[in-house]
Amino acid sequence: MDSRQSRTPGPLRLPRPLRLLRSPRGRGRLAAGAVTVALVAGAGTWAAVAGEPAAVHRADRYLTMPAPGGDADGDGEGAAARRNVRIDTSFYTSGPASERRPAVLLGHGFGGSKKDLHEQAEGLARDGYAVLTWSARGFGKSTGRIGLNDKENEVADVRRLVDWLATRPEVRLDADGDPRVGIAGASYGGAISLLAAGHDQRIDAIAAQNTYWDLSEALFPDGVFKKLWSGIFFTTGSTPVPTDMGPSPEDAPDGGGAGQGTGGAGDTGATGGGGGGRAPEAPFQPEPLTGDRSCGRFETALCEMYERVAVAGKPDAEAEKLLRERSPVTVGDRIKAPTLVLGGQADSLFPLSHADAMARQIKENGAPVSVDWLAGGHDGGDQETERVRQRVGAWFDRHLKGDEEADTGAAFRVSRTGGFDSTNGRVQLSGATGDHYPGLDGDKTRTVRLAGREQTAANPAGGTPAAVSSVPGLSGAAAQLTAFGAGVALDFPGQAAAFDSEPLTSAVRVTGAPTARVRVASDTEDAVLFAKVYDVGPGGSQLLPSQLVAPVRVGGAGEGDGRTVELRLPVIDHKFEAGHRMRLVLSATDMGYASPLEPAEYRVSLADTDLTVPTAPGLTTGNGGLPAWVWGLPLAGAALGAVLLLTGRRRVTTPAPDPALAGVPLEITGLGKRYAKSADRYAVQDLSFRVERGQVLGLLGPNGAGKTTTLRMLMGLITPDAGEIHVFGHAIRPGAPVLSRVGAFVEGPGFLPHLSGRANLELYWQATGRPADEAHLDEALEIAGLGDALERAVRTYSQGMRQRLAIAQAMLGLPDLLILDEPTNGLDPPQIREMRGVMVRYAEGGRTVIVSSHLLAEVEQTCTHLVVMDRGRLVSAGPVAEITGSGDTLLVGVAGGPVSDESVDAVAALKGVDSVVRAEEGLLVRLDGMTASQLLPELVRLGIPVDRVGPHRRLEDAFLTLIGGAA
């Protein structure tokens, strides 16, 4: 979960798929959020925020809008008046009511309501705007039916809201009846922003995020039914009232009845600070449902259209016309307000091609346009909430307030991944910017030659099993992680045709939509295929950038030799590294779309061997700044952890503590962990050892020995497949309370660079939720030995000081068991010596330290005991002196230079010899039944010039011998 999103659910927030689905867990979270809102803000009350110079005034009211055949004034008689729609609104201002200021309308996402916009509205109000939020028809507390932004209903509602703003004394006017007003929204709210501006020239600025230009093209791209997203979209609104989405009398705003503000769209309704106003004689009753109840809050025509298309598996002309008529594309040539277009890279619902279309049309109209490709989208990922809000605010400052100094940002910006933030494990983002928008074709193109014979892609009966590309709610994170080798895409053998390039001689950053020409022949009239470009690594692993595919319906593919089509592949911003290949794949199925139910075979070949990829070499990449939310991240993490513990704790049966092991820091018995999807390949197998108090244990082994897997199981991060781990007699399970006695430092230090070392440690401890007096901060710092450097900003620290600060962080609370993974990594010799002292001092008080390291000389000087692993198994365990001076391992000194391979093999073949490893002085021989006196004559017999034989004393030699014996 993105902690920023959970704390700041603004009006530009994307409606999450889990929220759209209205799962029980989602309803619980919404309820918790509603409680929070109720605590911090009441309807029509003054709410002062700590640290802010001015309070924000919010007045809630219903405004009456006509339904078809209704009475616009809301005071008529009979059935027509009863069908009038009540729109629930909130009006936010800060400062004197007599002070006129620009206004902003904020539209919510599909499945949401005006509640989602509260925090953003307050922020804009404090910044000098009059802000009006509303729940669209069929959502929140508003009545009426969902018309998907029908111009006669939802769009007309916005026009009446603008009329209402023109009557307010707080709102600046450009002319009589013409307020200075901007409009912003995401998804559903973004579309109404564009539609309103196209129908009402009084709109002066727009910010539209993750929204559609043509809804028919979004849900029926190239005539292919986007069944997964369409199903989520339509079933969200197909629930009858009463629900979270429908009105009820008890949903009335605080301070007034359900009919509060009964006048028309120009009526002020409740204007007082207390949100009073006249109460109705009887609670307002919503329009009763008629006809097919499965339509829920949808207009009947929309419900029938969806059911028809879902059954047929493909759209008809009437369905495409119906959705197109309710799309911004129909008024695109009339949108002339300055527009900030924000599109999501992780968005298979409304991909970047929609953002491109709106940007090109509005710019052609002569309006200023800026384009921003965000990291997240409807599929999930980082929504960059705070940055988006700042940019929207600056956009309105320039185009509504007329502030020429406001920095509205570059003409084009794209968010790119740049590593992981070690403080929170999230992907770091940076922005690449340019002084113009390059479009989907980029500023330049590069041709990559593909190769491959004609191939057959089969569509199975029923279209299942289907290939996997994007999964709403999951794919956004995977899309960002493709830069690090992660992904969820899957194609089934026999269902796809693939064409590869040669390994790239240099890296290629693709920014835009690649194109290719292919020929498709089918044994059916039409062919439905899904095109995508994979990034294929040198080892053959393939990643699907942004987890996106481009559906294509090839009409007439069954005629003659088929049809040649030009493919426009998904819009991506992705770097293909040198040595990688580009792979064009055309699959016959995709889980997110409807494939023909009848089985079919498609013959696919290259009509042109060139894959044309767009680039934007003029973009300048900057470092991602430190966002303000970082200051509160530790506390937010603690709060989130508490919520998860209270609401999401799994029921895990934990064995009772073993009293016999109460004083033993660690005992591992029969531990095993298999590799994923493998029944016989082990990362760790049958591992057993015991660690006592006061020991400094070195965990040794080559790469792949299973050390890290063992440590992860020890810390409860992953679950063993076999065996048990006991810490002070308690069996380890995820979240086991005994883990509070374990401190750990793994994978390098991560701190807030602008804070001092002491402040970093204090924030970390606050995040644990434990009392401050249990931190033992001074003791940990004394052991770490940082001195006056504690008061300096961490950005001034050397690598060694950062490592010691990380050790101090792991030692907070003085845990009885301290686990350190490569604590001396990257340190110079003096710093390594200091780190050695830190570990020794910590164990002197009867505590235990486990160190995983590759520096054998340091381990030999620091550790009291060793555990040596190789290929997941225990090779040796015991005191350092015993292992280095083991009587079963001899150092054989050899005169006359290195021993030949033949001689080494001859000694290793002797009966009673376990292993032989070449050493600097000669040979290290590990015995298995033979004695030293028996070995010497055998060496002489083999012609080896022995000049001495004795036990070895160096850990390096012992280690090489031990892992050599296990090889």
Secondary structure as UniProt FT lines:
FT   HELIX           3..7
FT   TURN            11..12
FT   HELIX           17..21
FT   HELIX           24..40
FT   TURN            43..44
FT   STRAND          46..47
FT   TURN            50..51
FT   STRAND          56..65
FT   TURN            68..69
FT   TURN            72..73
FT   HELIX           79..82
FT   STRAND          85..93
FT   TURN            97..98
FT   STRAND          103..107
FT   TURN            110..111
FT   HELIX           114..117
FT   HELIX           118..126
FT   TURN            127..128
FT   STRAND          130..134
FT   TURN            137..138
FT   TURN            140..141
FT   TURN            151..153
FT   HELIX           154..166
FT   TURN            169..170
FT   STRAND          173..175
FT   TURN            176..177
FT   STRAND          178..179
FT   STRAND          181..186
FT   HELIX           188..199
FT   TURN            201..202
FT   STRAND          203..209
FT   HELIX           215..219
FT   HELIX           221..223
FT   HELIX           227..237
FT   TURN            244..245
FT   HELIX           249..251
FT   TURN            254..255
FT   TURN            258..259
FT   TURN            265..266
FT   TURN            273..274
FT   HELIX           293..295
FT   TURN            296..297
FT   HELIX           300..312
FT   HELIX           317..325
FT   HELIX           328..334
FT   STRAND          339..344
FT   HELIX           352..364
FT   TURN            365..366
FT   STRAND          369..374
FT   TURN            378..379
FT   HELIX           385..399
FT   TURN            404..405
FT   STRAND          412..420
FT   TURN            422..424
FT   STRAND          427..434
FT   TURN            440..441
FT   STRAND          444..451
FT   STRAND          455..459
FT   HELIX           461..463
FT   TURN            472..474
FT   HELIX           475..481
FT   HELIX           482..484
FT   TURN            493..494
FT   STRAND          496..501
FT   STRAND          508..512
FT   STRAND          515..522
FT   STRAND          527..536
FT   TURN            538..539
FT   STRAND          542..543
FT   HELIX           545..547
FT   STRAND          550..554
FT   TURN            555..558
FT   TURN            560..561
FT   STRAND          563..568
FT   STRAND          572..576
FT   TURN            578..579
FT   STRAND          581..587
FT   TURN            591..592
FT   STRAND          600..606
FT   STRAND          610..615
FT   TURN            617..618
FT   STRAND          620..622
FT   HELIX           628..632
FT   HELIX           633..647
FT   HELIX           659..661
FT   TURN            662..663
FT   STRAND          666..674
FT   TURN            676..677
FT   STRAND          682..691
FT   TURN            693..694
FT   STRAND          696..700
FT   TURN            703..704
FT   HELIX           707..714
FT   TURN            715..716
FT   STRAND          722..727
FT   TURN            728..729
FT   STRAND          730..731
FT   TURN            734..735
FT   HELIX           737..741
FT   STRAND          742..745
FT   TURN            753..754
FT   HELIX           757..768
FT   HELIX           772..774
FT   HELIX           777..784
FT   HELIX           787..791
FT   HELIX           794..796
FT   HELIX           799..811
FT   TURN            812..813
FT   STRAND          817..821
FT   TURN            823..826
FT   HELIX           829..843
FT   TURN            844..846
FT   STRAND          848..852
FT   HELIX           856..862
FT   STRAND          865..870
FT   TURN            871..872
FT   STRAND          873..879
FT   HELIX           880..884
FT   TURN            887..888
FT   STRAND          889..894
FT   HELIX           901..908
FT   TURN            911..912
FT   STRAND          913..918
FT   STRAND          922..927
FT   HELIX           932..941
FT   TURN            942..943
FT   STRAND          946..951
FT   HELIX           955..966
//
